[in-house]
Amino acid sequence: MKAPRAATRRHLPTSPFKPPPAAPPVEQYEVDDRVSHDKYGLGRVVDVVGDSAIVVDFGTQKVRIPSPFAKLIKI
């Protein structure tokens, strides 16, 4: 006999508890945007590969950074 699966519970508007946090939207980058990366420093976006990745020129190297761009900040 299989164990029943736990159903995801929906948040009721009258609930005294906070609703679960929504996922933040993924930042959109365009060619020539200036960015800062925690590891590589300052750079400029040179190519956008759909919504899945971007290529950034940091001066000494070009790095392909996949989405969701966690350590990247638009300047």
ABEGO torsion letter per residue (X at the ends): XBBBBBBBBBBBAABABBBBBBBBBBBBBBBGBBBBBAAAEBBBBABBBEAABBBBBAGABBBBBBOAGAABBBX
